[in-house]
Amino acid sequence: MDKPWYRHFWVWFVLAPLIGTLLASALTVYVAGSEPALVVDEFGPLAMAIERDERRDRRATELGIHAQLSLGARRADGSQRIGVHLDGADPARLDLALIHPTLQNLDRTVTLERDGSDWTGSVVRADTRLYVQLTDGAGEWRLTGTLDTGRDRLDLAPGR
């Protein structure tokens, strides 16, 4: 008695690449149809925003502003206390942005409150590398840095 068709080697030798191609095509169509968060439609406003950011970096350098950011232990709800010691400026308000390199839904922004000579706040942050941006409430200057996974302290400076 002869074997059924699906038990023959040559049947699968011919069908396997075809099935693999169909699966790869389906995956390609799915990826192409999903909407990326990094594509920007209006390049003019983006270029103006980059120039504005450079002016804010230069202004922070002129004023000699530097800051040290420290993160407290993670609480039960996943949040962490943020402390910022700022040198060279005394703004009315500080805004801190934690920006994920690729995933917009992991970006966090918090307005810090004055606590004596320092500034404090609380944020739930992702356990990944984050770009940090500290700005005054008026948007005149900006300090930046990169917070790597596992670090709880960061020196912020203009134009990093």
C-alpha positions, 0 to 999 in steps of 0.5 A: 500500500502506498503512503498518503500524499502528505507523507511524501517528502517531495510534496512538502519540499515544494509546498514549504517555500510557497507557504512561507512566502504566503506567511511573509506576504501577510506579515508585510501587508500587516506591517505596511498597513500599521500607522507608524508614530515617527512619520511627520507630515509637516516638515516646516513646523518641525524645522522651526521647532528644532531651531527654537530648541537650539535657541533654548539650548544656547540661552541655557548655556548663556545663563550657566544653568545646570541641573541634577535629576534623581529618581527615588525608589519605585513605589507599589503603584509603579511611580517614582519620586523625581527630585531636581536640583537646579543651579543658575536659574530660579523659574516660576515653573519647571516641566520635565519630559521623559521621552522614549526614543521610539514609542510615543505612548511611553513618553511622560511629562510632569510639572515639578513643584518647588520644595525648598531649594529643589523641585519634586514630582512623581512619574510612572516611567518605563524601564528603558532608555529615556531622553530627558528634557527640563524646561522652564515654564516660559520656554526660554531655556532647556536642559537635556540628557539621556537616562539609561536603564537602571540609573537613578541620577543624571546631570542635565546640561544644555544641548546634550 
